[in-house]
Amino acid sequence: MRFRHADAIWSDHPELAAGALWATGVGAAADVGPRVAEYTARAAARLAGATESEFPEVLAWRRAFSQMGLKPTQYRCASESLLRRLRKKGELPRIHPVVDLCNAISVAYAVPVAVLDTDRIAGPLLEVRYARGDEHYTTFGGGTEHPQPGEVTFTDSAGRAHARRWTNRQSGHSAVGERTCRILVVAEAMHDGGAEVVPELLKTVAEELAAHWPTDPAAAVLTPSAPEFVFGG
């Protein structure tokens, strides 16, 4: 299977720094609590000095959302939403060990991190691209939506959208669950320095996954000249 950003995305957002990781052999039986606590503590320490809306990582995504015609305070990137939740409630929701770990790493770096069950994605291509409007998106409640034409989505070869408004909301269809064993992790940054942060974040995710599950993740940094990540054999 291939994962890529469409050429138009790179052209319209030259500041984008992106990377992807694929791992097999993960599951719901792992104690990630201590590591989640360490990463969320790092984020909480940063939040003690400034709100998430002041972070350059978040401000950069707010500018990108504004460029896409979205109200940044109505539609937030995933890392901003998690940081906001952490600031208000003092903890992140517990969903699944893999998701919990990646959410904690996301707030530690203040960068959106998507985690998808690759067995729920129709190959051969998952592409971050502008929607046509006929894509099908499944909510976490099981409902169906259609992204607006021009909205940035993660779209597979069957025309299913696995995200809405780019880094705002993932799909319930490919959400990690009890039976998940193969995942695709995508990290995307827009701020100055993102090109240095994304490889470090991917390395952190790979190390944590390998420490908790029998897996040897493969990862790649994506660029306009090398936009594709091939995974799954």
MDAnalysis code that builds the backbone (N, CA, C; Angstrom):
import MDAnalysis as mda
import numpy as np

u = mda.Universe.empty(699, n_residues=233, atom_resindex=np.repeat(np.arange(233), 3), trajectory=True)
u.add_TopologyAttr("name", ["N", "CA", "C"] * 233)
u.add_TopologyAttr("resid", np.arange(1, 234))
u.add_TopologyAttr("resname", ["MET", "ARG", "PHE", "ARG", "HIS", "ALA", "ASP", "ALA", "ILE", "TRP", "SER", "ASP", "HIS", "PRO", "GLU", "LEU", "ALA", "ALA", "GLY", "ALA", "LEU", "TRP", "ALA", "THR", "GLY", "VAL", "GLY", "ALA", "ALA", "ALA", "ASP", "VAL", "GLY", "PRO", "ARG", "VAL", "ALA", "GLU", "TYR", "THR", "ALA", "ARG", "ALA", "ALA", "ALA", "ARG", "LEU", "ALA", "GLY", "ALA", "THR", "GLU", "SER", "GLU", "PHE", "PRO", "GLU", "VAL", "LEU", "ALA", "TRP", "ARG", "ARG", "ALA", "PHE", "SER", "GLN", "MET", "GLY", "LEU", "LYS", "PRO", "THR", "GLN", "TYR", "ARG", "CYS", "ALA", "SER", "GLU", "SER", "LEU", "LEU", "ARG", "ARG", "LEU", "ARG", "LYS", "LYS", "GLY", "GLU", "LEU", "PRO", "ARG", "ILE", "HIS", "PRO", "VAL", "VAL", "ASP", "LEU", "CYS", "ASN", "ALA", "ILE", "SER", "VAL", "ALA", "TYR", "ALA", "VAL", "PRO", "VAL", "ALA", "VAL", "LEU", "ASP", "THR", "ASP", "ARG", "ILE", "ALA", "GLY", "PRO", "LEU", "LEU", "GLU", "VAL", "ARG", "TYR", "ALA", "ARG", "GLY", "ASP", "GLU", "HIS", "TYR", "THR", "THR", "PHE", "GLY", "GLY", "GLY", "THR", "GLU", "HIS", "PRO", "GLN", "PRO", "GLY", "GLU", "VAL", "THR", "PHE", "THR", "ASP", "SER", "ALA", "GLY", "ARG", "ALA", "HIS", "ALA", "ARG", "ARG", "TRP", "THR", "ASN", "ARG", "GLN", "SER", "GLY", "HIS", "SER", "ALA", "VAL", "GLY", "GLU", "ARG", "THR", "CYS", "ARG", "ILE", "LEU", "VAL", "VAL", "ALA", "GLU", "ALA", "MET", "HIS", "ASP", "GLY", "GLY", "ALA", "GLU", "VAL", "VAL", "PRO", "GLU", "LEU", "LEU", "LYS", "THR", "VAL", "ALA", "GLU", "GLU", "LEU", "ALA", "ALA", "HIS", "TRP", "PRO", "THR", "ASP", "PRO", "ALA", "ALA", "ALA", "VAL", "LEU", "THR", "PRO", "SER", "ALA", "PRO", "GLU", "PHE", "VAL", "PHE", "GLY", "GLY"])
u.atoms.positions = np.array([
    [0.837, -1.195, 0.000],
    [0.000, 0.000, 0.000],
    [0.877, 1.252, 0.000],
    [0.321, 2.336, -0.542],
    [1.069, 3.587, -0.605],
    [0.318, 4.690, 0.135],
    [1.076, 5.531, 0.833],
    [0.526, 6.724, 1.465],
    [1.261, 7.925, 0.907],
    [0.531, 8.960, 0.560],
    [1.169, 10.148, 0.010],
    [0.287, 11.375, 0.216],
    [0.911, 12.550, 0.076],
    [0.195, 13.811, -0.021],
    [0.142, 14.190, -1.503],
    [-1.012, 14.648, -1.961],
    [-1.148, 15.065, -3.352],
    [-0.233, 16.251, -3.630],
    [0.184, 16.367, -4.887],
    [1.071, 17.466, -5.267],
    [0.471, 18.820, -4.915],
    [-0.852, 18.950, -5.057],
    [-1.508, 20.226, -4.757],
    [-1.384, 20.601, -3.284],
    [-1.338, 19.608, -2.413],
    [-1.178, 19.886, -0.973],
    [0.213, 20.455, -0.712],
    [1.230, 19.815, -1.283],
    [2.597, 20.326, -1.112],
    [2.726, 21.727, -1.700],
    [2.095, 21.948, -2.838],
    [2.193, 23.246, -3.496],
    [1.533, 24.343, -2.678],
    [0.355, 24.056, -2.119],
    [-0.393, 25.062, -1.367],
    [0.115, 25.234, 0.059],
    [0.842, 24.233, 0.565],
    [1.345, 24.287, 1.948],
    [2.833, 23.908, 1.959],
    [3.682, 24.751, 1.406],
    [5.115, 24.427, 1.320],
    [5.787, 24.297, 2.687],
    [5.134, 24.812, 3.721],
    [5.692, 24.718, 5.067],
    [5.445, 23.348, 5.707],
    [4.663, 22.494, 5.070],
    [4.315, 21.186, 5.628],
    [5.553, 20.310, 5.842],
    [5.633, 19.731, 7.021],
    [6.624, 18.692, 7.333],
    [5.823, 17.451, 7.714],
    [6.091, 16.329, 7.061],
    [5.258, 15.149, 7.274],
    [6.088, 13.878, 7.307],
    [5.547, 12.882, 7.983],
    [6.194, 11.580, 8.030],
    [5.171, 10.509, 8.343],
    [5.493, 9.270, 8.011],
    [4.586, 8.159, 8.246],
    [5.352, 6.960, 8.777],
    [4.631, 6.124, 9.523],
    [5.223, 4.937, 10.144],
    [4.226, 3.801, 10.041],
    [4.731, 2.612, 9.776],
    [3.885, 1.422, 9.720],
    [4.401, 0.398, 10.717],
    [3.485, -0.201, 11.470],
    [3.869, -1.207, 12.458],
    [2.858, -2.334, 12.469],
    [3.345, -3.554, 12.677],
    [2.475, -4.722, 12.802],
    [2.682, -5.323, 14.184],
    [1.754, -6.186, 14.587],
    [1.906, -6.892, 15.853],
    [1.505, -6.108, 17.081],
    [0.832, -4.979, 16.898],
    [0.371, -4.223, 18.061],
    [-0.957, -4.799, 18.530],
    [-1.363, -4.429, 19.728],
    [-2.618, -4.932, 20.270],
    [-3.044, -4.153, 21.488],
    [-4.123, -4.639, 22.094],
    [-4.713, -3.916, 23.227],
    [-4.115, -4.317, 24.572],
    [-3.260, -5.361, 24.581],
    [-2.713, -5.856, 25.843],
    [-1.312, -5.300, 26.077],
    [-1.241, -4.106, 26.603],
    [0.046, -3.495, 26.943],
    [-0.197, -2.401, 27.960],
    [0.731, -2.271, 28.890],
    [0.629, -1.230, 29.913],
    [1.487, -0.038, 29.495],
    [0.842, 0.965, 28.928],
    [1.565, 2.155, 28.480],
    [1.412, 3.307, 29.470],
    [0.747, 3.033, 30.590],
    [0.459, 4.090, 31.564],
    [1.650, 4.935, 31.982],
    [2.762, 4.324, 32.392],
    [3.914, 5.126, 32.818],
    [4.468, 6.029, 31.721],
    [4.495, 5.534, 30.488],
    [5.013, 6.349, 29.389],
    [4.036, 7.460, 29.014],
    [2.744, 7.148, 29.042],
    [1.724, 8.170, 28.800],
    [1.856, 9.282, 29.836],
    [2.063, 8.891, 31.088],
    [2.203, 9.881, 32.153],
    [3.419, 10.776, 31.928],
    [4.510, 10.190, 31.455],
    [5.727, 10.979, 31.233],
    [5.531, 12.002, 30.115],
    [4.913, 11.579, 29.016],
    [4.721, 12.512, 27.895],
    [3.677, 13.578, 28.218],
    [2.621, 13.195, 28.914],
    [1.610, 14.198, 29.266],
    [2.162, 15.176, 30.299],
    [3.051, 14.711, 31.163],
    [3.680, 15.609, 32.136],
    [4.538, 16.651, 31.422],
    [5.208, 16.231, 30.354],
    [6.004, 17.169, 29.578],
    [5.106, 18.258, 28.977],
    [3.965, 17.827, 28.448],
    [3.024, 18.791, 27.869],
    [2.423, 19.692, 28.946],
    [2.093, 19.113, 30.089],
    [1.495, 19.893, 31.171],
    [2.464, 20.955, 31.682],
    [3.744, 20.621, 31.739],
    [4.749, 21.590, 32.179],
    [4.810, 22.768, 31.215],
    [4.677, 22.477, 29.940],
    [4.690, 23.557, 28.944],
    [3.417, 24.394, 29.046],
    [2.286, 23.742, 29.293],
    [1.017, 24.450, 29.429],
    [0.985, 25.342, 30.663],
    [1.815, 25.040, 31.629],
    [1.868, 25.875, 32.840],
    [2.414, 27.262, 32.527],
    [3.144, 27.384, 31.414],
    [3.722, 28.676, 31.058],
    [2.979, 29.419, 29.977],
    [2.102, 28.717, 29.247],
    [1.348, 29.335, 28.154],
    [0.218, 28.397, 27.752],
    [-0.875, 28.972, 27.255],
    [-1.950, 28.117, 26.755],
    [-1.560, 27.558, 25.393],
    [-2.232, 26.483, 25.003],
    [-1.911, 25.827, 23.740],
    [-2.078, 26.766, 22.542],
    [-2.980, 27.738, 22.658],
    [-3.216, 28.658, 21.539],
    [-2.019, 29.566, 21.274],
    [-1.064, 29.599, 22.206],
    [0.145, 30.403, 22.034],
    [1.320, 29.595, 21.483],
    [1.176, 28.281, 21.409],
    [2.270, 27.440, 20.923],
    [2.486, 27.683, 19.431],
    [3.716, 27.835, 18.980],
    [3.945, 28.036, 17.551],
    [3.456, 26.868, 16.697],
    [3.508, 25.654, 17.237],
    [3.032, 24.486, 16.491],
    [1.526, 24.597, 16.211],
    [0.791, 25.089, 17.223],
    [-0.658, 25.242, 17.092],
    [-1.009, 26.446, 16.229],
    [-0.307, 27.543, 16.437],
    [-0.561, 28.738, 15.636],
    [-0.364, 28.471, 14.151],
    [0.622, 27.656, 13.824],
    [0.868, 27.330, 12.419],
    [-0.300, 26.566, 11.817],
    [-0.866, 25.626, 12.574],
    [-2.032, 24.902, 12.068],
    [-3.255, 25.809, 12.009],
    [-3.367, 26.747, 12.930],
    [-4.482, 27.701, 12.858],
    [-4.398, 28.534, 11.581],
    [-3.192, 28.925, 11.214],
    [-3.028, 29.673, 9.968],
    [-3.412, 28.808, 8.764],
    [-3.030, 27.535, 8.809],
    [-3.378, 26.627, 7.709],
    [-4.887, 26.443, 7.615],
    [-5.550, 26.309, 8.758],
    [-7.005, 26.156, 8.756],
    [-7.674, 27.421, 8.215],
    [-7.155, 28.581, 8.601],
    [-7.700, 29.842, 8.085],
    [-7.534, 29.907, 6.575],
    [-6.383, 29.460, 6.091],
    [-6.125, 29.438, 4.648],
    [-7.120, 28.538, 3.930],
    [-7.584, 27.480, 4.623],
    [-8.556, 26.566, 4.036],
    [-9.997, 27.057, 4.197],
    [-10.154, 28.249, 4.795],
    [-11.485, 28.815, 4.968],
    [-12.212, 28.325, 6.205],
    [-11.483, 27.764, 7.160],
    [-12.076, 27.249, 8.395],
    [-11.807, 28.186, 9.559],
    [-12.760, 28.308, 10.476],
    [-12.560, 29.086, 11.691],
    [-11.680, 28.286, 12.640],
    [-10.476, 28.769, 12.954],
    [-9.556, 27.983, 13.780],
    [-10.075, 27.682, 15.184],
    [-10.960, 28.521, 15.719],
    [-11.489, 28.249, 17.051],
    [-12.715, 27.348, 17.007],
    [-13.236, 27.104, 15.818],
    [-14.348, 26.164, 15.655],
    [-13.838, 24.778, 15.287],
    [-12.837, 24.753, 14.426],
    [-12.220, 23.497, 14.004],
    [-10.747, 23.536, 14.378],
    [-10.367, 22.703, 15.327],
    [-8.999, 22.681, 15.818],
    [-8.265, 21.447, 15.306],
    [-6.961, 21.579, 15.096],
    [-6.176, 20.398, 14.756],
    [-6.161, 19.468, 15.962],
    [-5.868, 18.204, 15.719],
    [-5.985, 17.186, 16.763],
    [-5.104, 17.466, 17.967],
    [-3.885, 17.943, 17.741],
    [-2.996, 18.184, 18.883],
    [-3.499, 19.347, 19.738],
    [-4.068, 20.374, 19.103],
    [-4.624, 21.474, 19.889],
    [-5.794, 20.993, 20.741],
    [-6.655, 20.170, 20.155],
    [-7.797, 19.649, 20.911],
    [-7.344, 18.822, 22.107],
    [-6.317, 18.006, 21.906],
    [-5.803, 17.190, 23.010],
    [-5.153, 18.052, 24.081],
    [-4.380, 19.046, 23.662],
    [-3.742, 19.945, 24.629],
    [-4.791, 20.721, 25.415],
    [-5.823, 21.148, 24.738],
    [-6.913, 21.872, 25.405],
    [-7.588, 20.982, 26.444],
    [-7.820, 19.729, 26.059],
    [-8.416, 18.759, 26.983],
    [-7.506, 18.548, 28.192],
    [-6.202, 18.420, 27.939],
    [-5.249, 18.210, 29.028],
    [-5.223, 19.408, 29.977],
    [-5.244, 20.608, 29.405],
    [-5.215, 21.821, 30.233],
    [-6.476, 21.938, 31.090],
    [-7.618, 21.596, 30.538],
    [-8.884, 21.763, 31.243],
    [-9.183, 20.635, 32.229],
    [-8.831, 19.400, 31.856],
    [-9.195, 18.245, 32.674],
    [-8.015, 17.605, 33.397],
    [-6.790, 17.968, 32.983],
    [-5.622, 17.431, 33.654],
    [-5.220, 16.046, 33.205],
    [-5.912, 15.496, 32.212],
    [-5.580, 14.171, 31.707],
    [-6.158, 14.002, 30.304],
    [-5.685, 12.978, 29.613],
    [-6.195, 12.648, 28.292],
    [-7.134, 11.449, 28.395],
    [-8.068, 11.307, 27.458],
    [-8.960, 10.144, 27.501],
    [-8.193, 8.856, 27.256],
    [-8.621, 7.774, 27.886],
    [-8.030, 6.460, 27.650],
    [-8.901, 5.720, 26.641],
    [-8.303, 5.327, 25.518],
    [-9.051, 4.742, 24.411],
    [-8.553, 3.347, 24.082],
    [-7.262, 3.223, 23.838],
    [-6.588, 1.985, 23.447],
    [-5.112, 2.253, 23.671],
    [-4.331, 1.268, 24.129],
    [-2.918, 1.534, 24.424],
    [-2.154, 2.220, 23.302],
    [-2.374, 1.805, 22.060],
    [-1.665, 2.422, 20.936],
    [-2.078, 3.882, 20.779],
    [-3.382, 4.132, 20.832],
    [-3.897, 5.493, 20.679],
    [-3.469, 6.356, 21.859],
    [-3.546, 5.799, 23.059],
    [-3.160, 6.556, 24.255],
    [-1.704, 6.993, 24.172],
    [-0.852, 6.085, 23.725],
    [0.571, 6.380, 23.608],
    [0.816, 7.470, 22.563],
    [0.181, 7.328, 21.406],
    [0.383, 8.316, 20.340],
    [-0.232, 9.659, 20.681],
    [-1.359, 9.658, 21.391],
    [-1.936, 10.926, 21.845],
    [-1.007, 11.641, 22.819],
    [-0.390, 10.866, 23.713],
    [0.525, 11.467, 24.693],
    [1.761, 12.034, 23.992],
    [2.270, 11.323, 22.997],
    [3.411, 11.824, 22.231],
    [3.003, 13.064, 21.440],
    [1.774, 13.065, 20.938],
    [1.264, 14.212, 20.195],
    [1.254, 15.470, 21.052],
    [0.776, 15.384, 22.292],
    [0.752, 16.589, 23.140],
    [2.158, 16.984, 23.580],
    [3.040, 15.996, 23.746],
    [4.415, 16.315, 24.141],
    [5.114, 17.133, 23.069],
    [4.818, 16.835, 21.809],
    [5.423, 17.561, 20.691],
    [4.512, 18.656, 20.138],
    [3.248, 18.682, 20.568],
    [2.239, 19.643, 20.093],
    [2.014, 19.523, 18.589],
    [2.154, 18.322, 18.068],
    [2.023, 18.052, 16.636],
    [0.932, 16.996, 16.430],
    [0.044, 17.173, 15.460],
    [-0.993, 16.177, 15.203],
    [-0.406, 14.826, 14.796],
    [-0.921, 13.775, 15.415],
    [-0.500, 12.401, 15.112],
    [-1.753, 11.575, 14.860],
    [-1.898, 11.070, 13.645],
    [-3.031, 10.213, 13.305],
    [-2.601, 8.753, 13.374],
    [-3.494, 7.893, 13.888],
    [-3.224, 6.453, 13.952],
    [-4.407, 5.732, 13.317],
    [-4.144, 4.975, 12.267],
    [-5.211, 4.294, 11.526],
    [-4.965, 2.794, 11.468],
    [-6.053, 2.036, 11.532],
    [-6.004, 0.582, 11.357],
    [-5.908, 0.318, 9.856],
    [-4.755, -0.166, 9.398],
    [-4.554, -0.314, 7.949],
    [-5.410, -1.419, 7.338],
    [-5.916, -2.359, 8.145],
    [-6.802, -3.382, 7.607],
    [-8.169, -2.810, 7.248],
    [-8.420, -1.568, 7.643],
    [-9.691, -0.910, 7.356],
    [-9.556, 0.130, 6.242],
    [-8.402, 0.117, 5.569],
    [-8.141, 1.065, 4.487],
    [-8.086, 0.299, 3.170],
    [-8.784, 0.785, 2.147],
    [-8.790, 0.134, 0.836],
    [-7.610, 0.625, 0.008],
    [-6.728, -0.313, -0.353],
    [-5.568, 0.040, -1.154],
    [-5.903, 0.114, -2.624],
    [-4.923, 0.461, -3.432],
    [-3.492, 0.533, -3.098],
    [-3.008, 1.891, -2.615],
    [-3.900, 2.907, -2.511],
    [-3.433, 4.253, -2.196],
    [-4.301, 4.920, -1.137],
    [-3.634, 5.488, -0.136],
    [-4.270, 6.407, 0.811],
    [-3.610, 7.755, 0.582],
    [-4.403, 8.757, 0.209],
    [-3.837, 10.040, -0.200],
    [-4.460, 11.195, 0.564],
    [-3.608, 12.090, 1.026],
    [-4.080, 13.353, 1.599],
    [-4.307, 14.288, 0.415],
    [-5.569, 14.609, 0.157],
    [-5.887, 15.392, -1.040],
    [-7.143, 16.221, -0.802],
    [-7.437, 17.070, -1.760],
    [-8.667, 17.846, -1.706],
    [-9.848, 16.963, -2.097],
    [-10.907, 17.034, -1.315],
    [-12.085, 16.209, -1.559],
    [-12.853, 16.690, -2.788],
    [-13.490, 15.737, -3.455],
    [-14.393, 16.069, -4.556],
    [-15.809, 16.312, -4.033],
    [-16.110, 15.711, -2.886],
    [-17.435, 15.851, -2.292],
    [-18.245, 14.578, -2.332],
    [-17.755, 13.570, -3.067],
    [-18.477, 12.300, -3.145],
    [-17.859, 11.226, -2.249],
    [-16.846, 11.584, -1.481],
    [-16.211, 10.624, -0.568],
    [-17.161, 10.300, 0.596],
    [-16.998, 9.109, 1.149],
    [-17.819, 8.686, 2.284],
    [-16.972, 8.717, 3.555],
    [-17.475, 9.376, 4.569],
    [-16.791, 9.469, 5.856],
    [-17.702, 8.884, 6.926],
    [-17.166, 7.993, 7.745],
    [-17.933, 7.371, 8.820],
    [-17.583, 8.018, 10.152],
    [-18.589, 8.532, 10.843],
    [-18.367, 9.145, 12.147],
    [-18.141, 8.056, 13.193],
    [-17.689, 8.464, 14.387],
    [-17.494, 7.486, 15.457],
    [-18.837, 6.934, 15.937],
    [-19.917, 7.649, 15.633],
    [-21.244, 7.160, 15.994],
    [-21.853, 6.257, 14.943],
    [-21.149, 6.065, 13.821],
    [-21.618, 5.175, 12.776],
    [-22.352, 5.870, 11.642],
    [-22.522, 7.170, 11.734],
    [-23.189, 7.912, 10.676],
    [-22.273, 8.147, 9.486],
    [-22.880, 8.561, 8.373],
    [-22.120, 8.834, 7.153],
    [-22.186, 10.310, 6.817],
    [-21.031, 10.878, 6.481],
    [-20.947, 12.266, 6.040],
    [-20.197, 12.314, 4.717],
    [-20.336, 13.429, 4.025],
    [-19.573, 13.666, 2.803],
    [-18.756, 14.934, 2.993],
    [-17.440, 14.855, 2.911],
    [-16.616, 16.055, 3.020],
    [-17.028, 17.085, 1.975],
    [-16.838, 18.341, 2.323],
    [-17.135, 19.412, 1.376],
    [-16.113, 19.400, 0.235],
    [-16.527, 19.694, -0.981],
    [-15.553, 19.799, -2.072],
    [-14.453, 20.798, -1.713],
    [-13.209, 20.397, -1.913],
    [-12.080, 21.256, -1.572],
    [-11.556, 21.061, -0.169],
    [-12.280, 20.303, 0.654],
    [-11.817, 20.010, 2.012],
    [-10.655, 19.014, 1.946],
    [-9.669, 19.155, 2.800],
    [-8.540, 18.215, 2.800],
    [-8.928, 16.949, 3.566],
    [-8.755, 15.810, 2.924],
    [-9.120, 14.534, 3.525],
    [-8.000, 13.511, 3.332],
    [-8.095, 12.416, 4.080],
    [-7.284, 11.221, 3.825],
    [-8.217, 10.271, 3.077],
    [-8.019, 10.079, 1.792],
    [-8.955, 9.301, 0.984],
    [-8.293, 8.046, 0.431],
    [-8.977, 6.895, 0.574],
    [-8.403, 5.646, 0.064],
    [-8.925, 5.332, -1.338],
    [-8.530, 4.195, -1.865],
    [-8.841, 3.853, -3.252],
    [-10.317, 3.526, -3.468],
    [-11.062, 3.318, -2.381],
    [-12.494, 3.060, -2.498],
    [-13.313, 4.339, -2.344],
    [-12.626, 5.472, -2.223],
    [-13.332, 6.733, -2.062],
    [-13.816, 6.985, -0.650],
    [-13.267, 6.256, 0.302],
    [-13.632, 6.472, 1.698],
    [-12.689, 7.497, 2.323],
    [-13.262, 8.478, 3.000],
    [-12.469, 9.508, 3.681],
    [-12.179, 9.048, 5.109],
    [-10.910, 9.030, 5.462],
    [-10.505, 8.582, 6.797],
    [-10.196, 9.748, 7.728],
    [-10.434, 10.955, 7.251],
    [-10.292, 12.145, 8.093],
    [-11.131, 13.258, 7.485],
    [-11.539, 14.182, 8.328],
    [-12.211, 15.389, 7.853],
    [-11.398, 16.593, 8.282],
    [-11.399, 17.592, 7.406],
    [-10.681, 18.849, 7.667],
    [-9.231, 18.559, 8.065],
    [-8.618, 17.671, 7.296],
    [-7.212, 17.326, 7.436],
    [-6.882, 16.744, 8.799],
    [-6.406, 17.556, 9.734],
    [-5.998, 17.051, 11.052],
    [-7.044, 17.322, 12.126],
    [-8.261, 17.635, 11.707],
    [-9.301, 17.977, 12.681],
    [-9.972, 16.753, 13.292],
    [-10.365, 15.776, 12.431],
    [-11.154, 14.659, 12.945],
    [-10.907, 13.408, 12.118],
    [-10.559, 12.311, 12.784],
    [-10.381, 11.037, 12.098],
    [-11.706, 10.314, 11.939],
    [-11.688, 9.231, 11.168],
    [-12.887, 8.453, 10.898],
    [-13.046, 7.309, 11.892],
    [-14.293, 7.021, 12.210],
    [-14.565, 5.870, 13.052],
    [-14.313, 4.555, 12.330],
    [-14.339, 4.588, 11.004],
    [-14.173, 3.353, 10.221],
    [-12.802, 2.727, 10.424],
    [-11.757, 3.548, 10.418],
    [-10.388, 3.026, 10.543],
    [-9.779, 3.298, 11.913],
    [-10.631, 3.597, 12.880],
    [-10.133, 3.833, 14.237],
    [-9.537, 2.551, 14.819],
    [-8.485, 2.697, 15.592],
    [-7.846, 1.552, 16.240],
    [-8.800, 0.957, 17.266],
    [-8.931, -0.371, 17.246],
    [-9.831, -1.055, 18.168],
    [-9.230, -2.340, 18.711],
    [-10.059, -3.155, 19.334],
    [-9.611, -4.376, 19.998],
    [-8.931, -5.351, 19.037],
    [-9.350, -5.366, 17.772],
    [-8.814, -6.338, 16.817],
    [-7.677, -5.772, 15.968],
    [-7.313, -4.540, 16.183],
    [-6.260, -3.916, 15.380],
    [-4.916, -4.573, 15.627],
    [-4.190, -4.889, 14.555],
    [-2.836, -5.417, 14.707],
    [-1.836, -4.729, 13.774],
    [-2.334, -3.990, 12.776],
    [-1.462, -3.268, 11.845],
    [-1.908, -1.813, 11.781],
    [-0.955, -0.896, 11.953],
    [-1.315, 0.516, 12.014],
    [-0.432, 1.371, 11.104],
    [-1.023, 2.481, 10.670],
    [-0.290, 3.537, 9.994],
    [-0.359, 4.762, 10.890],
    [0.804, 5.326, 11.197],
    [0.895, 6.537, 12.013],
    [1.375, 7.667, 11.119],
    [0.681, 8.788, 11.145],
    [1.043, 9.941, 10.327],
    [1.227, 11.162, 11.222],
    [2.369, 11.813, 11.092],
    [2.650, 13.046, 11.837],
    [2.821, 14.184, 10.838],
    [2.170, 15.325, 11.124],
    [2.226, 16.467, 10.216],
    [2.391, 17.759, 11.010],
    [3.388, 18.537, 10.639],
    [3.662, 19.808, 11.308],
    [3.688, 20.931, 10.282],
    [3.361, 22.136, 10.738],
    [3.345, 23.303, 9.857],
    [4.275, 24.419, 10.331],
    [4.821, 24.283, 11.522],
    [5.581, 25.385, 12.115],
    [7.043, 25.377, 11.672],
    [7.716, 26.510, 11.864],
    [9.156, 26.573, 11.621],
    [9.845, 25.566, 12.536],
    [10.704, 24.759, 11.985],
    [11.361, 23.717, 12.777],
    [10.660, 22.380, 12.687],
    [9.516, 22.338, 11.989],
    [8.781, 21.081, 11.863],
    [9.576, 19.992, 11.169],
    [10.426, 20.393, 10.234],
    [11.240, 19.413, 9.498],
    [12.216, 18.692, 10.409],
    [12.590, 19.317, 11.516],
    [13.463, 18.661, 12.491],
    [12.647, 17.870, 13.520],
    [11.455, 18.351, 13.832],
    [10.633, 17.730, 14.868],
    [9.996, 16.428, 14.393],
    [9.491, 16.402, 13.173],
    [8.772, 15.215, 12.687],
    [9.638, 13.951, 12.710],
    [10.881, 13.967, 12.224],
    [11.707, 12.751, 12.323],
    [11.938, 12.317, 13.777],
    [12.128, 13.289, 14.660],
    [12.319, 12.959, 16.081],
    [11.058, 12.324, 16.658],
    [9.898, 12.879, 16.299],
    [8.624, 12.333, 16.778],
    [8.430, 10.906, 16.271],
    [8.702, 10.663, 14.997],
    [8.559, 9.314, 14.441],
    [9.493, 8.327, 15.125],
    [10.699, 8.757, 15.420],
    [11.658, 7.904, 16.122],
    [11.137, 7.554, 17.516],
    [10.536, 8.540, 18.172],
    [9.966, 8.310, 19.497],
    [8.830, 7.299, 19.427],
    [7.932, 7.466, 18.460],
    [6.820, 6.524, 18.297],
    [7.354, 5.121, 18.027],
    [8.325, 5.004, 17.130],
    [8.892, 3.695, 16.800],
    [9.496, 3.026, 18.026],
    [10.251, 3.781, 18.797],
    [10.881, 3.218, 19.995],
    [9.848, 2.775, 21.016],
    [8.808, 3.569, 21.205],
    [7.783, 3.216, 22.187],
    [6.974, 2.001, 21.741],
    [6.643, 1.926, 20.463],
    [5.913, 0.760, 19.971],
    [6.750, -0.503, 20.134],
    [8.035, -0.419, 19.789],
    [8.923, -1.583, 19.900],
    [9.136, -2.000, 21.347],
    [9.025, -1.047, 22.267],
    [9.212, -1.352, 23.688],
    [7.991, -2.048, 24.291],
    [6.834, -1.909, 23.652],
    [5.604, -2.451, 24.229],
    [4.999, -3.607, 23.448],
    [5.418, -3.759, 22.185],
    [4.870, -4.826, 21.350],
    [5.993, -5.467, 20.533],
    [5.791, -6.704, 20.046],
    [6.807, -7.365, 19.213],
    [6.758, -6.826, 17.780],
    [7.270, -5.631, 17.590],
    [7.183, -4.987, 16.290],
    [8.475, -4.261, 15.949],
    [8.736, -4.156, 14.669],
    [9.899, -3.423, 14.177],
    [9.381, -2.410, 13.147],
    [8.940, -1.244, 13.598],
    [8.275, -0.299, 12.705],
    [9.179, 0.204, 11.580],
    [8.538, 0.492, 10.449],
    [9.207, 1.141, 9.322],
    [8.657, 2.553, 9.222],
    [9.522, 3.522, 8.937],
    [9.079, 4.907, 8.888],
    [9.808, 5.668, 7.798],
    [9.216, 6.773, 7.394],
    [9.840, 7.626, 6.390],
    [9.370, 9.056, 6.555],
    [10.282, 9.990, 6.308],
    [9.928, 11.404, 6.244],
    [9.513, 11.691, 4.802],
    [8.425, 12.426, 4.639],
    [7.890, 12.702, 3.312],
    [8.190, 14.140, 2.899],
    [8.512, 14.318, 1.629],
    [8.836, 15.635, 1.084],
    [8.228, 15.737, -0.316],
    [8.169, 16.940, -0.879],
    [7.654, 17.064, -2.240],
    [8.423, 16.213, -3.253],
    [9.714, 16.023, -3.038],
    [10.515, 15.221, -3.964],
    [10.464, 13.732, -3.644],
    [10.044, 13.387, -2.437],
    [9.888, 11.986, -2.047],
    [8.577, 11.865, -1.258],
    [7.441, 11.976, -1.962],
    [6.162, 12.118, -1.288],
    [5.491, 10.825, -0.843],
    [6.006, 9.662, -1.258],
    [5.297, 8.415, -0.997],
    [5.972, 7.543, 0.059],
    [5.130, 6.919, 0.868],
    [5.559, 5.912, 1.832],
    [4.902, 4.614, 1.426],
    [5.702, 3.617, 1.060],
    [5.186, 2.316, 0.651],
    [5.293, 1.373, 1.851],
    [4.200, 0.719, 2.183],
    [4.209, -0.142, 3.372],
    [3.322, -1.358, 3.155],
    [3.499, -2.322, 3.993],
    [2.631, -3.484, 3.981],
    [3.066, -4.624, 3.091],
    [4.183, -4.462, 2.382],
    [4.686, -5.548, 1.568],
    [3.817, -5.864, 0.361],
])
